Amino acid sequence: MQNSKKKINGWDAAYKENPQQFVEPDRICTLLDNLFPKYHVERILDLGCGNGRHLVYFGKSGYQMVGSDLSGWGLQAAQKWMQTENQTARLALADMQALPFAKDSFDAIISFRVIQHNLYADIQQTFQEIRRVLRSEGLLAMDLLRYDPESERFKDAVLAEPHTYIPQSGTEEGMPHHTFTTTEVFQLLHGWKIKFFDTQADQKHFTIIAQK
Ligand SMILES: C[S@@+](CC[C@H](N)C(=O)[O-])C[C@H]1O[C@@H](n2cnc3c(N)ncnc32)[C@H](O)[C@@H]1O
């Protein structure tokens, strides 16, 4: 397991400079608006919540929100945004592969543009943590970077291991980006019920909703 303290997270400096990095909710949220009541969701963890766009979005609908992220500046931005919306959420500074929550703490976990930021062994550990803190029959909604051998996106990046790239410039310089094959996705979700599986319009990500 990579040591959390040694992890490079370019998003921290980005949130410090501009706390409103992400404002509009992901388009899958309208589908989740319909699904969550059907699955009796009340407690939601936003894993890698960043500056809190989904904490605010679902908090406005009355869900009990918890956000975790490796970036202190991201959490501070989320806290300030929620205050202006008269909302509260528990926020935790935590690496996604060691979550400071008891088992069965959540009815749903959402995670957008986050889980790919690790080496594959650490991603496997993250899925164990997700499984631990999500209650039986709870929902996981996430997106994952898609492996695309034709893509030019990581042509200047360093290959850290098969399908994991480390950009050498930009906000995400030094951060691993694992690109998932469909086989890996189904291995990681072995034993889960897949409710929704899509490649997004941008073709760069899988969007997945699965039930534990
Ligand atoms: C592209 S941003 C997305 C933020 C948010 N999920 C959203 O959709 O607005 C990626 C986020 O992942 C967080 N992150 C990166 N590595 C992480 C780790 N190991 N554990 C927890 N969060 C991490 C970053 O701090 C950043 O907030």
The ligand as an SDF file (V2000), in Angstrom:
LIG
                    3D

 27 29  0  0  0  0  0  0  0  0999 V2000
  -11.1750   15.3480   -9.9810 C   0  0  0  0  0  0  0  0  0  0  0  0
  -11.3920   15.6330   -8.2540 S   0  0  0  0  0  0  0  0  0  0  0  0
  -13.1250   15.1870   -8.0730 C   0  0  0  0  0  0  0  0  0  0  0  0
  -13.7600   15.7320   -6.8150 C   0  0  0  0  0  0  0  0  0  0  0  0
  -15.2320   15.3610   -6.5960 C   0  0  0  0  0  0  0  0  0  0  0  0
  -15.4360   13.9270   -6.5030 N   0  0  0  0  0  0  0  0  0  0  0  0
  -16.1110   15.9340   -7.6630 C   0  0  0  0  0  0  0  0  0  0  0  0
  -16.6910   15.1620   -8.4400 O   0  0  0  0  0  0  0  0  0  0  0  0
  -16.2620   17.1710   -7.7140 O   0  0  0  0  0  0  0  0  0  0  0  0
  -10.5130   14.2670   -7.5430 C   0  0  0  0  0  0  0  0  0  0  0  0
  -10.5870   14.2490   -6.0150 C   0  0  0  0  0  0  0  0  0  0  0  0
   -9.9840   13.0260   -5.5090 O   0  0  0  0  0  0  0  0  0  0  0  0
   -9.3130   13.3430   -4.3090 C   0  0  0  0  0  0  0  0  0  0  0  0
   -8.3380   12.2890   -4.0490 N   0  0  0  0  0  0  0  0  0  0  0  0
   -7.2450   11.9570   -4.7750 C   0  0  0  0  0  0  0  0  0  0  0  0
   -6.6070   10.9110   -4.2190 N   0  0  0  0  0  0  0  0  0  0  0  0
   -7.3250   10.5710   -3.1100 C   0  0  0  0  0  0  0  0  0  0  0  0
   -7.1730    9.5680   -2.1010 C   0  0  0  0  0  0  0  0  0  0  0  0
   -6.1560    8.7010   -2.1240 N   0  0  0  0  0  0  0  0  0  0  0  0
   -8.1040    9.4910   -1.1220 N   0  0  0  0  0  0  0  0  0  0  0  0
   -9.1440   10.3550   -1.0900 C   0  0  0  0  0  0  0  0  0  0  0  0
   -9.3390   11.3380   -2.0090 N   0  0  0  0  0  0  0  0  0  0  0  0
   -8.4300   11.4420   -3.0040 C   0  0  0  0  0  0  0  0  0  0  0  0
   -8.7120   14.7190   -4.6030 C   0  0  0  0  0  0  0  0  0  0  0  0
   -8.3160   15.4020   -3.4570 O   0  0  0  0  0  0  0  0  0  0  0  0
   -9.8510   15.3850   -5.3520 C   0  0  0  0  0  0  0  0  0  0  0  0
  -10.7180   16.0380   -4.4680 O   0  0  0  0  0  0  0  0  0  0  0  0
  1  2  1  0
  2  3  1  0
  2 10  1  0
  3  4  1  0
  4  5  1  0
  5  6  1  0
  5  7  1  0
  7  8  2  0
  7  9  1  0
 10 11  1  0
 11 12  1  0
 11 26  1  0
 12 13  1  0
 13 14  1  0
 13 24  1  0
 14 15  1  0
 14 23  1  0
 15 16  2  0
 16 17  1  0
 17 18  1  0
 17 23  2  0
 18 19  1  0
 18 20  2  0
 20 21  1  0
 21 22  2  0
 22 23  1  0
 24 25  1  0
 24 26  1  0
 26 27  1  0
M  CHG  2   2   1   9  -1
M  END
$$$$
